[in-house]
């Protein structure tokens, strides 16, 4: 059986994950609200 407490002691987060988190936070992501607002602006024109 897996000893989860022992496994947690050996866990080291991947540097790739930390780099990905930084990239996601810094990026300007368009969400559905932005898309809907753009569509509404175009529909009014």
DAZI-V202220 format. One record per backbone hydrogen bond with DSSP energy under -0.5 kcal/mol. CO is the residue of the C=O (numbers start at 0). NH is the residue of the N-H. E is the energy in kcal/mol with one decimal. If there is no record, write none. Layout:
# DAZI-V202220
co=CO nh=NH e=E
co=CO nh=NH e=E
This chain:
# DAZI-V202220
co=1 nh=3 e=-1.0
co=2 nh=6 e=-2.1
co=3 nh=7 e=-2.5
co=4 nh=8 e=-1.4
co=5 nh=9 e=-0.9
co=6 nh=9 e=-0.6
co=6 nh=10 e=-0.6
co=7 nh=10 e=-1.0
co=13 nh=17 e=-1.4
co=14 nh=18 e=-2.4
co=15 nh=19 e=-2.3
co=16 nh=20 e=-2.5
co=17 nh=21 e=-2.0
co=18 nh=22 e=-2.1
co=19 nh=23 e=-2.4
co=20 nh=24 e=-2.3
co=21 nh=25 e=-2.0
co=22 nh=26 e=-1.2
co=26 nh=28 e=-1.0
co=30 nh=34 e=-2.0
co=31 nh=35 e=-2.7
co=32 nh=36 e=-2.5
co=33 nh=37 e=-2.1
co=34 nh=38 e=-2.3
co=35 nh=39 e=-2.3
co=36 nh=40 e=-2.1
co=37 nh=41 e=-2.2
co=38 nh=42 e=-2.1
co=39 nh=43 e=-1.6
co=40 nh=44 e=-0.9
